[in-house]
Amino acid sequence: MKPLSVLLALLILTVSTSFAKPKKPKPDYKIISIKRHSLYFKVDKSFVGGRMEIYNASGEFMEADDLPHTHTVIYFEEMPEGSYVLKVIKGSKVAAFTFKI
Protein backbone atom coordinates (compact mmCIF):
# COMPACT_ATOMS: atom_id res chain seq x y z
CA MET A 1 0.00 0.00 0.00
CA LYS A 2 2.87 2.37 0.77
CA PRO A 3 4.35 2.24 -2.79
CA LEU A 4 0.90 3.07 -4.17
CA SER A 5 0.58 6.18 -1.98
CA VAL A 6 4.10 7.32 -2.95
CA LEU A 7 3.23 6.83 -6.62
CA LEU A 8 -0.02 8.75 -6.16
CA ALA A 9 1.80 11.61 -4.38
CA LEU A 10 4.36 11.80 -7.22
CA LEU A 11 1.57 11.84 -9.79
CA ILE A 12 -0.23 14.70 -8.00
CA LEU A 13 3.03 16.65 -7.68
CA THR A 14 3.84 16.17 -11.37
CA VAL A 15 0.38 17.23 -12.52
CA SER A 16 0.26 20.29 -10.25
CA THR A 17 3.66 21.58 -11.38
CA SER A 18 2.94 21.01 -15.06
CA PHE A 19 0.12 23.58 -14.92
CA ALA A 20 2.23 26.24 -13.21
CA LYS A 21 2.89 29.20 -15.48
CA PRO A 22 6.49 30.31 -15.87
CA LYS A 23 7.20 33.75 -14.44
CA LYS A 24 7.55 36.53 -16.96
CA PRO A 25 10.93 38.21 -16.82
CA LYS A 26 10.82 41.58 -15.11
CA PRO A 27 11.38 44.42 -17.60
CA ASP A 28 14.59 46.41 -17.24
CA TYR A 29 12.73 49.74 -17.40
CA LYS A 30 9.33 51.37 -17.14
CA ILE A 31 8.35 54.73 -18.62
CA ILE A 32 6.25 56.48 -16.00
CA SER A 33 5.55 59.79 -17.76
CA ILE A 34 6.49 61.59 -20.97
CA LYS A 35 5.72 65.28 -21.34
CA ARG A 36 6.91 67.87 -23.84
CA HIS A 37 10.05 68.76 -21.91
CA SER A 38 10.58 65.78 -19.60
CA LEU A 39 10.80 62.01 -19.37
CA TYR A 40 10.23 60.24 -16.05
CA PHE A 41 11.28 56.59 -15.96
CA LYS A 42 12.31 53.78 -13.64
CA VAL A 43 15.06 51.22 -14.22
CA ASP A 44 15.87 47.94 -12.52
CA LYS A 45 18.14 48.23 -9.45
CA SER A 46 20.93 46.47 -11.34
CA PHE A 47 21.37 49.61 -13.51
CA VAL A 48 21.90 52.03 -10.60
CA GLY A 49 25.39 53.50 -10.86
CA GLY A 50 25.41 52.98 -14.60
CA ARG A 51 25.27 55.52 -17.38
CA MET A 52 22.43 56.82 -19.54
CA GLU A 53 23.00 58.03 -23.09
CA ILE A 54 20.57 59.84 -25.39
CA TYR A 55 20.68 59.59 -29.19
CA ASN A 56 18.48 61.34 -31.75
CA ALA A 57 16.51 59.49 -34.44
CA SER A 58 19.48 59.46 -36.82
CA GLY A 59 21.71 57.84 -34.18
CA GLU A 60 23.64 61.00 -33.32
CA PHE A 61 24.89 61.14 -29.71
CA MET A 62 23.15 63.97 -27.81
CA GLU A 63 23.89 63.71 -24.07
CA ALA A 64 25.08 61.36 -21.34
CA ASP A 65 24.90 61.31 -17.56
CA ASP A 66 25.30 58.97 -14.60
CA LEU A 67 22.30 57.09 -13.24
CA PRO A 68 22.36 57.43 -9.43
CA HIS A 69 18.77 56.24 -8.71
CA THR A 70 16.15 53.82 -10.01
CA HIS A 71 13.68 56.68 -10.62
CA THR A 72 14.99 59.41 -12.91
CA VAL A 73 13.65 62.52 -14.62
CA ILE A 74 15.36 63.91 -17.72
CA TYR A 75 14.52 67.44 -18.90
CA PHE A 76 14.68 68.34 -22.61
CA GLU A 77 14.06 72.10 -22.75
CA GLU A 78 16.79 72.70 -25.34
CA MET A 79 16.22 69.66 -27.54
CA PRO A 80 14.00 69.87 -30.63
CA GLU A 81 10.83 67.80 -30.87
CA GLY A 82 11.34 64.36 -32.33
CA SER A 83 12.20 60.74 -31.57
CA TYR A 84 15.06 59.79 -29.29
CA VAL A 85 16.68 56.62 -28.00
CA LEU A 86 17.68 56.35 -24.35
CA LYS A 87 20.28 53.70 -23.53
CA VAL A 88 20.96 52.74 -19.93
CA ILE A 89 24.26 50.90 -19.58
CA LYS A 90 25.96 49.20 -16.67
CA GLY A 91 28.70 46.71 -17.36
CA SER A 92 27.48 44.33 -20.04
CA LYS A 93 23.77 45.08 -19.38
CA VAL A 94 22.03 47.48 -21.76
CA ALA A 95 18.41 48.63 -21.74
CA ALA A 96 17.30 50.83 -24.63
CA PHE A 97 13.97 52.39 -25.46
CA THR A 98 12.61 54.93 -27.91
CA PHE A 99 10.47 57.90 -26.96
CA LYS A 100 9.11 61.08 -28.56
CA ILE A 101 9.07 64.60 -27.18
The first five atom37 places (N, CA, C, CB, O) and aatype in JSON, in Angstrom:
{
  "aatype": [12, 11, 14, 10, 15, 19, 10, 10, 0, 10, 10, 9, 10, 16, 19, 15, 16, 15, 13, 0, 11, 14, 11, 11, 14, 11, 14, 3, 18, 11, 9, 9, 15, 9, 11, 1, 8, 15, 10, 18, 13, 11, 19, 3, 11, 15, 13, 19, 7, 7, 1, 12, 6, 9, 18, 2, 0, 15, 7, 6, 13, 12, 6, 0, 3, 3, 10, 14, 8, 16, 8, 16, 19, 9, 18, 13, 6, 6, 12, 14, 6, 7, 15, 18, 19, 10, 11, 19, 9, 11, 7, 15, 11, 19, 0, 0, 13, 16, 13, 11, 9],
  "atom_mask": [
    [1, 1, 1, 1, 1],
    [1, 1, 1, 1, 1],
    [1, 1, 1, 1, 1],
    [1, 1, 1, 1, 1],
    [1, 1, 1, 1, 1],
    [1, 1, 1, 1, 1],
    [1, 1, 1, 1, 1],
    [1, 1, 1, 1, 1],
    [1, 1, 1, 1, 1],
    [1, 1, 1, 1, 1],
    [1, 1, 1, 1, 1],
    [1, 1, 1, 1, 1],
    [1, 1, 1, 1, 1],
    [1, 1, 1, 1, 1],
    [1, 1, 1, 1, 1],
    [1, 1, 1, 1, 1],
    [1, 1, 1, 1, 1],
    [1, 1, 1, 1, 1],
    [1, 1, 1, 1, 1],
    [1, 1, 1, 1, 1],
    [1, 1, 1, 1, 1],
    [1, 1, 1, 1, 1],
    [1, 1, 1, 1, 1],
    [1, 1, 1, 1, 1],
    [1, 1, 1, 1, 1],
    [1, 1, 1, 1, 1],
    [1, 1, 1, 1, 1],
    [1, 1, 1, 1, 1],
    [1, 1, 1, 1, 1],
    [1, 1, 1, 1, 1],
    [1, 1, 1, 1, 1],
    [1, 1, 1, 1, 1],
    [1, 1, 1, 1, 1],
    [1, 1, 1, 1, 1],
    [1, 1, 1, 1, 1],
    [1, 1, 1, 1, 1],
    [1, 1, 1, 1, 1],
    [1, 1, 1, 1, 1],
    [1, 1, 1, 1, 1],
    [1, 1, 1, 1, 1],
    [1, 1, 1, 1, 1],
    [1, 1, 1, 1, 1],
    [1, 1, 1, 1, 1],
    [1, 1, 1, 1, 1],
    [1, 1, 1, 1, 1],
    [1, 1, 1, 1, 1],
    [1, 1, 1, 1, 1],
    [1, 1, 1, 1, 1],
    [1, 1, 1, 0, 1],
    [1, 1, 1, 0, 1],
    [1, 1, 1, 1, 1],
    [1, 1, 1, 1, 1],
    [1, 1, 1, 1, 1],
    [1, 1, 1, 1, 1],
    [1, 1, 1, 1, 1],
    [1, 1, 1, 1, 1],
    [1, 1, 1, 1, 1],
    [1, 1, 1, 1, 1],
    [1, 1, 1, 0, 1],
    [1, 1, 1, 1, 1],
    [1, 1, 1, 1, 1],
    [1, 1, 1, 1, 1],
    [1, 1, 1, 1, 1],
    [1, 1, 1, 1, 1],
    [1, 1, 1, 1, 1],
    [1, 1, 1, 1, 1],
    [1, 1, 1, 1, 1],
    [1, 1, 1, 1, 1],
    [1, 1, 1, 1, 1],
    [1, 1, 1, 1, 1],
    [1, 1, 1, 1, 1],
    [1, 1, 1, 1, 1],
    [1, 1, 1, 1, 1],
    [1, 1, 1, 1, 1],
    [1, 1, 1, 1, 1],
    [1, 1, 1, 1, 1],
    [1, 1, 1, 1, 1],
    [1, 1, 1, 1, 1],
    [1, 1, 1, 1, 1],
    [1, 1, 1, 1, 1],
    [1, 1, 1, 1, 1],
    [1, 1, 1, 0, 1],
    [1, 1, 1, 1, 1],
    [1, 1, 1, 1, 1],
    [1, 1, 1, 1, 1],
    [1, 1, 1, 1, 1],
    [1, 1, 1, 1, 1],
    [1, 1, 1, 1, 1],
    [1, 1, 1, 1, 1],
    [1, 1, 1, 1, 1],
    [1, 1, 1, 0, 1],
    [1, 1, 1, 1, 1],
    [1, 1, 1, 1, 1],
    [1, 1, 1, 1, 1],
    [1, 1, 1, 1, 1],
    [1, 1, 1, 1, 1],
    [1, 1, 1, 1, 1],
    [1, 1, 1, 1, 1],
    [1, 1, 1, 1, 1],
    [1, 1, 1, 1, 1],
    [1, 1, 1, 1, 1]
  ],
  "atom_positions": [
    [[0.82, -1.2, 0.0], [0.0, 0.0, 0.0], [0.86, 1.26, 0.0], [-0.93, 0.0, 1.2], [0.5, 2.26, -0.61]],
    [[2.01, 1.2, 0.69], [2.87, 2.37, 0.77], [3.4, 2.76, -0.61], [4.02, 2.1, 1.72], [3.39, 3.96, -0.92]],
    [[3.87, 1.83, -1.47], [4.35, 2.24, -2.79], [3.25, 2.91, -3.62], [4.89, 1.05, -3.55], [3.53, 3.8, -4.42]],
    [[2.01, 2.48, -3.43], [0.9, 3.07, -4.17], [0.68, 4.53, -3.74], [-0.38, 2.25, -3.96], [0.44, 5.39, -4.58]],
    [[0.76, 4.8, -2.44], [0.58, 6.18, -1.98], [1.74, 7.07, -2.4], [0.42, 6.22, -0.45], [1.53, 8.25, -2.68]],
    [[2.96, 6.54, -2.46], [4.1, 7.32, -2.95], [3.92, 7.63, -4.43], [5.43, 6.55, -2.72], [4.17, 8.75, -4.87]],
    [[3.48, 6.64, -5.19], [3.23, 6.83, -6.62], [2.12, 7.87, -6.84], [2.86, 5.5, -7.28], [2.23, 8.71, -7.73]],
    [[1.07, 7.8, -6.05], [-0.02, 8.75, -6.16], [0.46, 10.17, -5.81], [-1.19, 8.34, -5.24], [0.09, 11.13, -6.48]],
    [[1.27, 10.3, -4.77], [1.8, 11.61, -4.38], [2.69, 12.19, -5.49], [2.6, 11.51, -3.07], [2.62, 13.38, -5.78]],
    [[3.52, 11.34, -6.11], [4.36, 11.8, -7.22], [3.52, 12.23, -8.41], [5.34, 10.7, -7.63], [3.84, 13.21, -9.08]],
    [[2.46, 11.5, -8.68], [1.57, 11.84, -9.79], [0.9, 13.2, -9.55], [0.51, 10.75, -9.98], [0.83, 14.02, -10.45]],
    [[0.41, 13.42, -8.34], [-0.23, 14.7, -8.0], [0.78, 15.84, -8.1], [-0.83, 14.65, -6.58], [0.46, 16.91, -8.63]],
    [[1.98, 15.63, -7.61], [3.03, 16.65, -7.68], [3.38, 16.98, -9.13], [4.28, 16.19, -6.92], [3.54, 18.15, -9.48]],
    [[3.51, 15.97, -9.96], [3.84, 16.17, -11.37], [2.73, 16.93, -12.09], [4.08, 14.83, -12.06], [3.02, 17.85, -12.85]],
    [[1.5, 16.56, -11.86], [0.38, 17.23, -12.52], [0.26, 18.67, -12.05], [-0.94, 16.47, -12.24], [0.03, 19.57, -12.86]],
    [[0.42, 18.92, -10.76], [0.26, 20.29, -10.25], [1.37, 21.21, -10.75], [0.24, 20.28, -8.72], [1.11, 22.39, -11.0]],
    [[2.58, 20.72, -10.89], [3.66, 21.58, -11.38], [3.62, 21.76, -12.89], [5.01, 21.0, -10.98], [4.16, 22.74, -13.4]],
    [[2.99, 20.85, -13.61], [2.94, 21.01, -15.06], [1.98, 22.12, -15.47], [2.51, 19.7, -15.71], [2.1, 22.64, -16.58]],
    [[1.05, 22.5, -14.61], [0.12, 23.58, -14.92], [0.61, 24.94, -14.43], [-1.23, 23.29, -14.32], [-0.01, 25.96, -14.72]],
    [[1.7, 24.97, -13.7], [2.23, 26.24, -13.21], [2.78, 27.06, -14.38], [3.34, 26.01, -12.15], [3.5, 26.54, -15.23]],
    [[2.42, 28.33, -14.4], [2.89, 29.2, -15.48], [4.3, 29.7, -15.15], [1.92, 30.41, -15.69], [4.58, 30.03, -13.99]],
    [[5.17, 29.75, -16.14], [6.49, 30.31, -15.87], [6.38, 31.81, -15.62], [7.46, 30.03, -17.06], [5.52, 32.48, -16.2]],
    [[7.23, 32.32, -14.75], [7.2, 33.75, -14.44], [7.73, 34.53, -15.63], [8.03, 34.05, -13.18], [8.7, 34.15, -16.27]],
    [[7.07, 35.65, -15.91], [7.55, 36.53, -16.96], [8.77, 37.26, -16.44], [6.44, 37.54, -17.43], [8.81, 37.65, -15.27]],
    [[9.77, 37.45, -17.29], [10.93, 38.21, -16.82], [10.54, 39.66, -16.54], [12.08, 38.15, -17.85], [9.76, 40.26, -17.27]],
    [[11.1, 40.2, -15.49], [10.82, 41.58, -15.11], [11.48, 42.51, -16.12], [11.33, 41.87, -13.66], [12.66, 42.33, -16.44]],
    [[10.75, 43.51, -16.63], [11.38, 44.42, -17.6], [12.48, 45.24, -16.95], [10.32, 45.35, -18.22], [12.44, 45.52, -15.75]],
    [[13.46, 45.63, -17.75], [14.59, 46.41, -17.24], [14.21, 47.86, -16.97], [15.73, 46.37, -18.22], [14.9, 48.55, -16.21]],
    [[13.12, 48.35, -17.58], [12.73, 49.74, -17.4], [11.22, 49.89, -17.49], [13.42, 50.63, -18.43], [10.52, 49.0, -17.98]],
    [[10.74, 51.03, -17.02], [9.33, 51.37, -17.14], [9.24, 52.87, -17.33], [8.5, 50.89, -15.89], [9.76, 53.64, -16.52]],
    [[8.57, 53.3, -18.41], [8.35, 54.73, -18.62], [7.14, 55.12, -17.78], [8.13, 55.07, -20.15], [6.05, 54.57, -17.95]],
    [[7.32, 56.06, -16.89], [6.25, 56.48, -16.0], [5.48, 57.66, -16.61], [6.8, 56.86, -14.62], [4.25, 57.7, -16.55]],
    [[6.21, 58.62, -17.19], [5.55, 59.79, -17.76], [6.43, 60.43, -18.83], [5.22, 60.82, -16.65], [7.64, 60.55, -18.66]],
    [[5.79, 60.83, -19.93], [6.49, 61.59, -20.97], [5.69, 62.86, -21.2], [6.66, 60.76, -22.3], [4.49, 62.81, -21.51]],
    [[6.34, 64.0, -21.05], [5.72, 65.28, -21.34], [6.6, 66.0, -22.35], [5.52, 66.14, -20.04], [7.66, 65.49, -22.71]],
    [[6.19, 67.14, -22.8], [6.91, 67.87, -23.84], [8.38, 68.09, -23.49], [6.25, 69.21, -24.1], [9.25, 67.93, -24.35]],
    [[8.68, 68.44, -22.27], [10.05, 68.76, -21.91], [10.65, 67.82, -20.87], [10.12, 70.16, -21.4], [11.7, 68.13, -20.3]],
    [[10.02, 66.68, -20.6], [10.58, 65.78, -19.6], [10.19, 64.33, -19.83], [10.15, 66.21, -18.21], [9.16, 64.03, -20.44]],
    [[11.03, 63.45, -19.33], [10.8, 62.01, -19.37], [11.07, 61.49, -17.96], [11.72, 61.29, -20.44], [12.16, 61.7, -17.42]],
    [[10.09, 60.81, -17.38], [10.23, 60.24, -16.05], [10.18, 58.73, -16.22], [9.1, 60.75, -15.07], [9.2, 58.19, -16.74]],
    [[11.23, 58.03, -15.78], [11.28, 56.59, -15.96], [11.93, 55.91, -14.77], [12.04, 56.24, -17.24], [12.56, 56.56, -13.93]],
    [[11.75, 54.6, -14.71], [12.31, 53.78, -13.64], [13.09, 52.65, -14.29], [11.19, 53.21, -12.7], [12.65, 52.06, -15.27]],
    [[14.27, 52.35, -13.74], [15.06, 51.22, -14.22], [15.23, 50.2, -13.1], [16.44, 51.69, -14.74], [15.03, 50.51, -11.93]],
    [[15.59, 49.0, -13.48], [15.87, 47.94, -12.52], [17.06, 48.35, -11.64], [16.17, 46.61, -13.25], [17.95, 49.07, -12.09]],
    [[17.07, 47.89, -10.39], [18.14, 48.23, -9.45], [19.53, 47.9, -9.98], [17.93, 47.51, -8.14], [20.51, 48.55, -9.62]],
    [[19.61, 46.89, -10.83], [20.93, 46.47, -11.34], [21.58, 47.54, -12.22], [20.79, 45.18, -12.12], [22.78, 47.45, -12.49]],
    [[20.82, 48.54, -12.68], [21.37, 49.61, -13.51], [21.84, 50.82, -12.71], [20.35, 50.04, -14.52], [22.5, 51.7, -13.25]],
    [[21.5, 50.89, -11.42], [21.9, 52.03, -10.6], [23.42, 52.1, -10.56], [21.31, 51.92, -9.17], [24.1, 51.1, -10.33]],
    [[23.94, 53.31, -10.78], [25.39, 53.5, -10.86], [25.91, 53.39, -12.27], [0.0, 0.0, 0.0], [27.1, 53.58, -12.52]],
    [[25.02, 53.08, -13.19], [25.41, 52.98, -14.6], [25.37, 54.33, -15.29], [0.0, 0.0, 0.0], [25.45, 55.37, -14.64]],
    [[25.24, 54.3, -16.58], [25.27, 55.52, -17.38], [24.08, 55.52, -18.33], [26.61, 55.64, -18.17], [23.69, 54.48, -18.85]],
    [[23.5, 56.7, -18.55], [22.43, 56.82, -19.54], [22.92, 57.71, -20.68], [21.13, 57.4, -18.9], [23.58, 58.72, -20.46]],
    [[22.59, 57.3, -21.9], [23.0, 58.03, -23.09], [21.78, 58.29, -23.95], [24.08, 57.24, -23.89], [20.9, 57.43, -24.07]],
    [[21.7, 59.47, -24.54], [20.57, 59.84, -25.39], [21.08, 60.06, -26.81], [19.86, 61.12, -24.86], [22.08, 60.74, -27.03]],
    [[20.37, 59.46, -27.77], [20.68, 59.59, -29.19], [19.44, 60.09, -29.92], [21.16, 58.22, -29.79], [18.32, 59.76, -29.53]],
    [[19.64, 60.9, -30.96], [18.48, 61.34, -31.75], [18.09, 60.25, -32.73], [18.79, 62.67, -32.5], [18.71, 59.19, -32.77]],
    [[17.06, 60.51, -33.53], [16.51, 59.49, -34.44], [17.52, 59.03, -35.48], [15.29, 60.03, -35.13], [17.42, 57.9, -35.97]],
    [[18.48, 59.87, -35.83], [19.48, 59.46, -36.82], [20.7, 58.81, -36.18], [19.91, 60.67, -37.64], [21.69, 58.55, -36.86]],
    [[20.63, 58.55, -34.87], [21.71, 57.84, -34.18], [22.83, 58.73, -33.68], [0.0, 0.0, 0.0], [23.85, 58.24, -33.21]],
    [[22.64, 60.04, -33.77], [23.64, 61.0, -33.32], [23.61, 61.09, -31.79], [23.38, 62.39, -33.95], [22.54, 61.21, -31.19]],
    [[24.78, 61.02, -31.17], [24.89, 61.14, -29.71], [24.48, 62.55, -29.3], [26.33, 60.81, -29.23], [24.94, 63.53, -29.89]],
    [[23.62, 62.66, -28.27], [23.15, 63.97, -27.81], [23.7, 64.31, -26.43], [21.63, 64.0, -27.78], [24.31, 65.37, -26.25]],
    [[23.49, 63.44, -25.45], [23.89, 63.71, -24.07], [24.14, 62.4, -23.34], [22.82, 64.55, -23.34], [23.71, 61.33, -23.77]],
    [[24.86, 62.51, -22.22], [25.08, 61.36, -21.34], [25.15, 61.85, -19.9], [26.38, 60.59, -21.74], [25.51, 63.0, -19.64]],
    [[24.83, 60.97, -18.98], [24.9, 61.31, -17.56], [24.92, 60.01, -16.76], [23.71, 62.22, -17.13], [24.58, 58.94, -17.28]],
    [[25.32, 60.12, -15.49], [25.3, 58.97, -14.6], [23.87, 58.7, -14.15], [26.23, 59.19, -13.38], [23.02, 59.59, -14.2]],
    [[23.62, 57.49, -13.7], [22.3, 57.09, -13.24], [22.39, 56.72, -11.76], [21.74, 55.89, -14.09], [22.67, 55.56, -11.43]],
    [[22.16, 57.69, -10.86], [22.36, 57.43, -9.43], [21.17, 56.77, -8.72], [22.67, 58.7, -8.74], [21.31, 56.29, -7.6]],
    [[19.98, 56.75, -9.36], [18.77, 56.24, -8.71], [17.97, 55.36, -9.68], [17.88, 57.41, -8.21], [18.23, 55.36, -10.88]],
    [[17.02, 54.61, -9.14], [16.15, 53.82, -10.01], [15.12, 54.71, -10.71], [15.44, 52.73, -9.2], [14.78, 54.45, -11.86]],
    [[14.63, 55.74, -10.03], [13.68, 56.68, -10.62], [14.44, 57.91, -11.09], [12.55, 57.07, -9.6], [15.2, 58.51, -10.33]],
    [[14.23, 58.29, -12.34], [14.99, 59.41, -12.91], [14.09, 60.27, -13.79], [16.19, 58.89, -13.72], [13.21, 59.76, -14.49]],
    [[14.32, 61.57, -13.74], [13.65, 62.52, -14.62], [14.71, 63.18, -15.48], [12.82, 63.59, -13.81], [15.74, 63.63, -14.98]],
    [[14.46, 63.22, -16.79], [15.36, 63.91, -17.72], [14.57, 65.07, -18.32], [15.91, 62.93, -18.84], [13.43, 64.88, -18.76]],
    [[15.16, 66.25, -18.33], [14.52, 67.44, -18.9], [15.12, 67.74, -20.26], [14.66, 68.66, -17.96], [16.33, 67.65, -20.45]],
    [[14.26, 68.12, -21.22], [14.68, 68.34, -22.61], [14.34, 69.74, -23.12], [14.03, 67.31, -23.51], [13.95, 69.87, -24.27]],
    [[14.47, 70.76, -22.32], [14.06, 72.1, -22.75], [14.76, 72.54, -24.03], [14.35, 73.09, -21.66], [14.15, 73.21, -24.87]],
    [[16.01, 72.19, -24.21], [16.79, 72.7, -25.34], [16.87, 71.73, -26.51], [18.17, 73.04, -24.88], [17.58, 72.0, -27.48]],
    [[16.18, 70.63, -26.44], [16.22, 69.66, -27.54], [14.99, 69.83, -28.42], [16.3, 68.21, -27.0], [13.9, 70.06, -27.91]],
    [[15.16, 69.73, -29.74], [14.0, 69.87, -30.63], [13.05, 68.67, -30.5], [14.47, 70.01, -32.08], [13.45, 67.59, -30.07]],
    [[11.8, 68.89, -30.89], [10.83, 67.8, -30.87], [11.3, 66.7, -31.82], [9.42, 68.3, -31.27], [11.94, 66.97, -32.84]],
    [[10.97, 65.48, -31.48], [11.34, 64.36, -32.33], [11.46, 63.07, -31.55], [0.0, 0.0, 0.0], [11.07, 63.01, -30.38]],
    [[11.99, 62.05, -32.2], [12.2, 60.74, -31.57], [13.62, 60.63, -31.05], [11.9, 59.59, -32.57], [14.56, 61.13, -31.66]],
    [[13.76, 59.98, -29.91], [15.06, 59.79, -29.29], [15.18, 58.37, -28.78], [15.28, 60.81, -28.15], [14.18, 57.69, -28.55]],
    [[16.41, 57.93, -28.6], [16.68, 56.62, -28.0], [17.45, 56.87, -26.71], [17.49, 55.68, -28.97], [18.45, 57.59, -26.71]],
    [[16.99, 56.28, -25.63], [17.68, 56.35, -24.35], [18.29, 54.98, -24.09], [16.73, 56.79, -23.19], [17.58, 53.98, -24.06]],
    [[19.6, 54.95, -23.89], [20.28, 53.7, -23.53], [20.75, 53.83, -22.09], [21.48, 53.4, -24.5], [21.36, 54.83, -21.72]],
    [[20.47, 52.82, -21.3], [20.96, 52.74, -19.93], [21.94, 51.58, -19.9], [19.78, 52.55, -18.89], [21.59, 50.45, -20.25]],
    [[23.17, 51.87, -19.49], [24.26, 50.9, -19.58], [24.93, 50.74, -18.23], [25.29, 51.32, -20.66], [25.25, 51.72, -17.56]],
    [[25.14, 49.5, -17.84], [25.96, 49.2, -16.67], [26.65, 47.87, -16.92], [25.12, 49.17, -15.35], [25.99, 46.83, -17.0]],
    [[27.95, 47.92, -17.05], [28.7, 46.71, -17.36], [28.29, 46.18, -18.71], [0.0, 0.0, 0.0], [28.31, 46.92, -19.7]],
    [[27.9, 44.92, -18.77], [27.48, 44.33, -20.04], [25.96, 44.43, -20.25], [27.9, 42.87, -20.11], [25.46, 44.05, -21.31]],
    [[25.23, 44.94, -19.26], [23.77, 45.08, -19.38], [23.42, 46.38, -20.07], [23.1, 45.02, -17.99], [23.96, 47.43, -19.75]],
    [[22.51, 46.3, -21.04], [22.03, 47.48, -21.76], [20.52, 47.41, -21.88], [22.7, 47.59, -23.18], [19.97, 46.39, -22.29]],
    [[19.85, 48.49, -21.51], [18.41, 48.63, -21.74], [18.24, 49.85, -22.63], [17.59, 48.78, -20.38], [18.79, 50.91, -22.33]],
    [[17.5, 49.71, -23.71], [17.3, 50.83, -24.63], [15.82, 50.94, -24.97], [18.14, 50.65, -25.91], [15.14, 49.94, -25.16]],
    [[15.34, 52.17, -25.04], [13.97, 52.39, -25.46], [13.85, 53.7, -26.21], [13.02, 52.38, -24.27], [14.64, 54.63, -26.02]],
    [[12.85, 53.76, -27.07], [12.61, 54.93, -27.91], [11.45, 55.73, -27.34], [12.32, 54.51, -29.38], [10.48, 55.16, -26.84]],
    [[11.55, 57.03, -27.42], [10.47, 57.9, -26.96], [10.42, 59.15, -27.82], [10.65, 58.27, -25.47], [11.39, 59.48, -28.5]],
    [[9.29, 59.83, -27.79], [9.11, 61.08, -28.56], [8.84, 62.22, -27.6], [7.96, 60.94, -29.59], [8.16, 62.06, -26.58]],
    [[9.38, 63.39, -27.96], [9.07, 64.6, -27.18], [8.55, 65.65, -28.14], [10.31, 65.12, -26.41], [8.22, 66.76, -27.71]]
  ]
}
